[in-house]
Amino acid sequence: MTHDQPLRIEIATPSRPYPVLVGAGSLTRVGTALDEAGLGPSQFVVSSPTVWGFWGESFHEAQPEAAPIIVPDGERHKTPGGVSRIYDALLKGGADRSAALVTFGGGVIGDMGGFAAATYMRGIRLAHVPTTLLAQVDAAIGGKVGVNLPGGKNLVGAFYQPSVVVIDPGVLSTLPRREFRAGLYEVIKYGVACDASLFEQVSRELGPLTRRDPAALVPVIAACCRVKGAIVAGDEREAGGRRVLNFGHTVGHALEAGTKYRRLLHGESVGYGMLAACALASARGALASSDRDTIAGAIAQLGPLPPVNDLSAAAQLEFMRHDKKVHEGRLHFVLPTGIGASQIVTDVSEAELLRALRDLGLRE
């Protein structure tokens, strides 16, 4: 593995500014990065059995003082009960308010561990070392942490910024192909909603990206972090402009909840959500059919999405009614107006949504 000097991206959120360090070989320097971020001597690392099995020895070599807390991974484990296991381990390990928690895993581990850090003793220091592409380009940046309830995704949570994020694309070498592809859907989300040049870069370099070439991955990951960092700095608590990052997530979260978090990976759900948003925007005349075809083509290039034609459109609509993006009874929806541009609307009707869901292949 090549050891590059990491790129440093500053995330200037009002509550806590922090650096994101992106570079091949960054895992070998994680101890130094955590110490420089001021996490202190009492550190605990939350990880999953799979990630710790692959990379736990490397993490321990870089930061031998951190005590591991291993919890089950997967959206169905991202519950208040799952976080309780982290609380219990912190208590058993003697963690007080001077302790720090490091998440070492994908988005679920980051969400659970981050929520535990935000709430244990009313808040202890936090760092993220994300190990999936989706977490590296999205979930680890911006401070959203939380857990699911049976009625919907991330309905209990907080905004809680880390002290540092350390990203090593080398750990993606053990990521299953489907999981890696799921992260690329999130990259496409950034390109469509916010940055046309990023969309073009991904389309142009899809070959080396899917081969997980660090030379291709590092600039794409860094570009996503910069886009999200700039948006979050201007709207840390999602009062306005940050909502653009929900492109594809309204329908996506409904599909995840409707399949009990067992069929679709988060990125795959976002892929479907982007297609639904494009259908809505196209039907309204807000998105040119040529742009819709280009976006759909980019999503299709990543491989087939799991089938959803057995799902009821009406049932998914019910999940959307309970989505946390509903504000004062109105569902806020992000619609693309071109590649690299989007708008937030609050007047999408149920009839429009049902048509878009049927466009995805859902049944009546």
C-alpha positions in Angstrom: 0.0 0.0 0.0 1.4 3.4 -1.0 1.7 5.9 1.9 0.8 9.3 0.6 0.8 12.5 2.6 -3.0 12.9 3.3 -5.1 15.7 1.8 -6.4 17.9 4.6 -9.9 19.3 4.2 -11.2 21.7 6.9 -14.8 21.4 7.8 -15.8 24.8 9.3 -19.0 24.0 11.2 -20.0 26.6 13.8 -20.2 24.1 16.7 -16.8 22.5 16.1 -14.4 22.9 13.1 -12.4 19.8 12.3 -10.1 18.3 9.7 -10.8 15.4 7.3 -7.6 13.6 6.4 -7.8 11.6 3.1 -4.9 9.5 1.9 -3.7 6.0 1.1 -2.0 4.5 4.2 -3.8 6.9 6.6 -4.7 4.0 8.9 -1.1 3.5 9.8 -1.0 7.1 11.1 -4.4 7.0 12.8 -2.9 7.2 16.3 -1.0 10.3 15.5 -4.1 11.9 13.9 -6.3 11.1 17.0 -3.7 12.4 19.4 -3.2 15.6 17.4 -7.0 16.1 17.5 -6.8 16.1 21.3 -8.7 13.0 22.0 -6.7 12.3 25.1 -5.4 9.0 26.6 -8.8 7.4 27.4 -10.0 6.1 24.0 -12.5 3.4 23.0 -13.0 2.2 19.4 -16.4 0.9 18.3 -16.3 -1.5 15.4 -18.1 -4.5 13.8 -16.9 -8.1 13.9 -16.2 -8.1 10.1 -14.2 -4.8 10.1 -12.3 -5.7 13.2 -11.5 -9.1 11.8 -10.0 -7.6 8.7 -8.4 -4.4 10.1 -8.4 -4.6 13.9 -4.7 -5.6 14.0 -3.7 -2.7 11.8 -5.8 -0.3 14.0 -4.3 -1.7 17.2 -0.8 -1.4 15.9 -1.4 2.3 15.1 -3.3 3.1 18.3 -2.7 0.3 20.9 -4.3 2.3 23.7 -7.8 2.3 22.3 -10.1 -0.4 23.9 -12.3 -2.2 21.3 -16.1 -2.3 21.6 -17.4 -4.8 19.0 -21.1 -4.5 18.1 -23.3 -6.1 15.3 -23.4 -4.2 12.0 -26.3 -3.7 9.7 -29.3 -1.3 9.6 -31.5 -3.7 11.6 -29.1 -3.4 14.5 -29.0 0.4 14.4 -31.6 0.7 17.2 -31.7 2.2 20.8 -30.9 -1.3 22.0 -27.8 -1.5 19.8 -26.5 1.8 21.3 -27.2 0.5 24.8 -24.5 -2.2 24.2 -22.0 0.7 23.6 -23.1 2.5 26.7 -22.7 -0.7 28.8 -19.2 -1.3 27.4 -18.2 2.3 28.1 -19.4 2.0 31.7 -17.7 -1.3 32.1 -14.4 0.2 30.8 -14.6 3.1 33.2 -15.2 5.8 30.6 -15.8 9.2 32.2 -16.4 12.6 30.6 -12.7 12.8 29.5 -13.0 9.7 27.4 -13.2 9.7 23.6 -14.9 7.3 21.2 -13.6 6.4 17.8 -15.9 4.7 15.2 -14.2 2.3 12.9 -16.6 0.9 10.4 -19.3 1.8 7.9 -22.2 4.3 8.2 -24.1 2.2 10.7 -21.2 2.0 13.1 -20.6 5.7 12.6 -24.2 6.5 13.3 -24.5 4.3 16.4 -21.1 5.2 17.8 -21.6 8.8 17.1 -25.0 8.8 18.8 -23.4 7.0 21.8 -20.7 9.7 22.0 -23.2 12.5 21.7 -25.3 11.2 24.6 -23.0 9.3 27.0 -22.5 11.6 30.0 -24.0 14.3 27.8 -21.3 14.1 25.3 -17.7 12.8 25.0 -15.2 13.4 22.2 -15.7 11.6 18.9 -13.6 10.7 15.8 -14.6 8.7 12.7 -12.4 6.3 10.8 -14.8 5.2 8.0 -14.3 1.8 6.2 -16.9 1.9 3.5 -17.0 4.2 0.5 -20.4 5.4 1.4 -19.2 6.4 4.9 -16.0 8.0 3.5 -17.8 10.2 1.1 -20.9 11.0 3.1 -21.9 9.5 6.5 -18.7 10.4 8.4 -18.9 14.1 7.4 -21.4 16.6 8.8 -22.2 15.4 12.3 -25.5 13.5 11.7 -25.7 10.6 14.2 -28.7 8.5 15.2 -30.7 5.3 15.2 -33.8 3.9 13.6 -37.2 3.2 15.0 -39.7 0.6 13.5 -41.6 3.4 11.9 -38.7 5.0 10.0 -35.0 5.6 9.6 -32.9 7.9 11.8 -35.9 9.2 13.7 -33.9 9.5 17.0 -30.6 11.3 16.6 -28.5 14.4 17.0 -26.1 16.8 15.3 -22.7 16.0 16.8 -19.5 16.9 15.0 -16.4 14.8 15.4 -12.9 16.1 16.3 -11.3 14.5 13.2 -12.1 12.1 10.4 -9.4 9.8 9.0 -10.0 8.3 5.6 -7.9 5.6 4.1 -9.1 4.2 0.7 -6.9 1.2 1.3 -9.4 -0.3 3.7 -11.9 -0.5 0.8 -9.9 -3.5 -0.6 -11.9 -5.9 1.7 -15.3 -4.3 1.0 -17.7 -6.6 -0.9 -18.3 -5.5 -4.4 -22.0 -4.7 -3.8 -21.1 -2.5 -0.8 -18.5 -0.6 -2.8 -21.0 0.0 -5.6 -23.5 1.2 -3.1 -21.1 4.0 -2.1 -20.7 5.1 -5.8 -24.5 5.8 -5.9 -23.9 8.3 -3.1 -21.0 9.9 -5.1 -23.4 10.2 -8.1 -25.8 12.0 -5.7 -23.3 14.7 -5.1 -22.6 15.1 -8.8 -26.2 15.3 -9.8 -27.4 17.6 -6.9 -24.4 19.8 -6.5 -21.4 19.4 -8.8 -21.5 18.7 -12.5 -17.7 18.4 -12.8 -17.7 15.6 -10.1 -20.4 13.8 -12.1 -18.3 14.0 -15.2 -15.2 12.9 -13.3 -17.0 9.8 -12.0 -18.4 8.9 -15.4 -14.9 9.4 -17.0 -13.0 7.3 -14.4 -15.5 4.6 -13.6 -13.1 1.9 -14.6 -10.2 2.8 -12.2 -12.8 3.7 -9.5 -14.4 0.3 -9.7 -10.9 -1.3 -9.6 -10.5 0.7 -6.3 -7.3 2.5 -7.6 -6.3 4.9 -4.8 -5.1 7.4 -7.4 -8.7 7.6 -8.7 -10.4 7.3 -5.3 -8.6 9.9 -3.3 -9.6 12.9 -5.4 -13.2 11.7 -5.7 -13.5 11.1 -2.0 -11.9 14.5 -1.3 -14.2 16.2 -3.8 -17.3 14.7 -2.0 -15.9 15.8 1.4 -15.3 19.3 0.1 -18.9 19.6 -1.3 -20.5 18.3 1.8 -18.2 20.4 4.1 -19.1 23.6 2.3 -22.8 22.9 2.5 -22.7 21.8 6.2 -20.6 24.8 7.2 -23.4 27.1 5.9 -26.3 25.0 7.4 -25.1 22.7 10.1 -28.5 21.7 11.5 -30.4 21.3 8.2 -32.5 24.4 8.4 -32.3 25.2 4.7 -29.5 24.6 2.2 -28.3 21.3 3.7 -31.5 19.7 2.6 -30.1 19.4 -0.9 -28.0 16.5 0.3 -31.2 14.6 0.8 -31.5 14.1 -2.9 -32.7 10.5 -3.4 -33.2 9.9 0.3 -36.9 10.6 0.7 -38.0 7.6 -1.4 -34.8 5.8 -0.5 -35.5 5.8 3.3 -39.0 4.6 2.6 -37.8 1.7 0.6 -35.3 0.8 3.3 -38.0 0.9 6.0 -40.5 -0.9 3.8 -38.1 -3.8 3.4 -37.2 -3.9 7.1 -33.6 -2.9 6.2 -32.8 -6.4 4.9 -33.1 -6.2 1.1 -31.5 -2.9 0.0 -28.2 -1.3 1.0 -28.5 2.4 1.8 -26.7 3.4 -1.4 -29.0 1.2 -3.5 -32.0 2.8 -1.9 -30.6 6.2 -2.8 -30.1 5.0 -6.4 -33.9 4.2 -6.6 -34.6 7.5 -4.8 -32.6 9.5 -7.4 -34.5 7.7 -10.2 -37.8 8.6 -8.5 -36.8 12.2 -8.1 -35.8 12.4 -11.7 -39.2 11.0 -12.7 -40.9 13.6 -10.6 -38.8 16.5 -12.0 -39.2 15.3 -15.6 -43.0 15.0 -15.2 -43.0 18.6 -13.9 -40.9 19.8 -16.8 -38.1 20.9 -14.4 -35.6 18.3 -15.8 -34.8 17.8 -19.5 -35.4 14.3 -20.7 -31.7 14.2 -22.0 -30.4 14.9 -18.4 -32.8 12.3 -17.0 -31.5 9.7 -19.4 -27.9 10.6 -18.6 -28.5 10.3 -14.8 -30.4 7.0 -15.3 -27.5 5.7 -17.5 -24.9 6.5 -14.9 -26.9 4.7 -12.2 -27.5 1.7 -14.5 -23.7 1.6 -15.3 -23.0 0.6 -11.7 -25.0 -2.6 -12.0 -28.6 -3.8 -11.5 -30.4 -2.6 -8.4 -32.3 -5.3 -6.3 -35.9 -5.8 -7.5 -38.7 -3.8 -5.8 -41.6 -4.8 -8.1 -43.2 -6.8 -5.3 -43.6 -3.7 -3.1 -46.7 -1.6 -2.8 -46.4 2.0 -3.8 -49.1 3.0 -1.3 -47.2 1.3 1.5 -44.0 3.2 0.7 -46.0 6.4 0.6 -47.1 5.7 4.2 -43.5 5.5 5.3 -42.8 8.8 3.6 -45.5 10.5 5.7 -43.5 9.6 8.8 -40.1 10.7 7.3 -38.2 13.3 9.4 -38.1 15.5 6.3 -41.8 16.2 6.8 -42.0 19.8 8.2 -45.3 21.4 9.2 -47.1 18.6 7.4 -45.2 19.1 4.1 -42.7 16.7 2.7 -39.6 18.5 1.6 -38.4 16.9 -1.7 -35.1 17.5 -3.6 -35.6 17.6 -7.4 -32.8 17.9 -9.9 -33.1 20.7 -12.5 -30.0 19.6 -14.4 -26.7 17.8 -13.8 -25.1 19.7 -10.9 -28.2 21.7 -10.0 -31.3 20.9 -7.8 -34.1 22.6 -6.0 -36.1 21.9 -2.8 -39.9 21.8 -3.2 -42.7 21.3 -0.7 -45.7 20.8 -3.0 -45.2 17.3 -4.3 -48.6 15.7 -4.3 -49.3 12.1 -3.3 -50.6 11.4 -6.9 -47.2 12.6 -8.3 -45.3 10.4 -5.8 -47.4 7.3 -6.6 -46.7 7.8 -10.3 -43.0 8.1 -9.6 -43.0 5.0 -7.5 -44.9 3.1 -10.2 -42.3 4.4 -12.6 -39.7 2.5 -10.5 -41.8 -0.7 -11.0 -43.7 -0.8 -7.7 -47.1 -2.3 -7.8 -50.4 -0.4 -7.0 
